Structures are given as C-alpha cells and as structure tokens.
Amino acid sequence: MEEGATIVGDGNYFMVISHAGHDCRIGNNNIITNCVLIAGHTMIEDSVVISGAVVIHQFSRIGRLALLSGLTAVNRDIPPFVIAGGRPAAALNLNAVGLRRAGVSQERRTKLKAAFKIFYTSDLSASRAIEEIEKSTMTPEIRHFVEFIKGSKRGVCRYAQWSEERGADF
C-alpha cells in the first residue's frame, strides 16, 4: 500500500463539508453525507453509507455494505453488512435493505443473520463465536464477515444491548 496518499475509488458521493484524512483508502460506490470526518489511515470498503456528522477515528476500518447512522462516533472497526450507531459506535443489526439491493439472496441473508447472531448475541467470546460460525455453511458474505473480524487490529464494535430492549427485529 502506497504511503502518503489518500486513494478514493470510483462512484463515490461526498456531500458538503465531508473530509477524508491522509492515507485513507476509500473503495467504490460509497455515500458519505454532510459533515462526515474520516481521520487518517482509515479504510472504507465498497457500498458503505455514512450518515451525517459521523466521526471516524484514525486506523479504523468500515466493512462493505455497512451503514452508519447519523452522529455516530467510530472508534473500532465496523464489520461488513452491519448497521452501527451511537457514541461509541455499536452494532445494531444487519443492513438487510443494502444486502437485498446488492442482490444477496434471501437464503444467504438468512445464513448471514445467523452468523451475526452467533457473533453478537451469544455468550461466546469473539474467538469462540468465530469458530462456531466457521462450522456453518460459509457463503461469500459470511466468509467476508469472518475474515474482516479476524483481520481487525483495533477490535470490532460491540453489540448495542439496547437494540433488543427497543425491539430491534433481526
């Protein structure tokens, strides 16, 4: 990876007062809305939606098809396909709409949902949860989810326990 340059892919939409710091890697077809601040050395995969006034800590990674809700403060990696929000950012759910729009079949979305639940809502440690997920049928989405988490140096965002209390539907 070339140092000293921010690399921005194709088809990205940066709205007013958004900022990408030094040495960032921004994939393709992302929507980065108003007042988003992306610190240096951040990596954003493809087809991510970042809502208004989100701040992203340096060296963070945002996975493919993730969705960040407005006013979120990211200080850990956000796995692919996850909706995250809050201060600090916490996983709320899967981005089911984004997955459907990306052409991921209902069967593969259901399997990914099961992997999400194992990782985020079981009482297993992260490493044990990954081992359990790897025993299941590995769709391309699950494989990417697992590899992204395994590659995290900052750690991934935690699960928002309050999302269940408010009735968030998986």
Secondary structure, 3 states (H helix, E strand, C coil): CCCCCCEECCCCEECCCCEECCCCEECCCCEECCCCEECCCCEECCCCEECCCCEECCCCEECCCCEECCCCEECCEECCCEEEECCCCEEEEECHHHHHHCCCCHHHHHHHHHHHHHHHHCCCCHHHHHHHHHCCCCCHHHHHHHHHHHCCCCCECEECHHHHHCCCCC
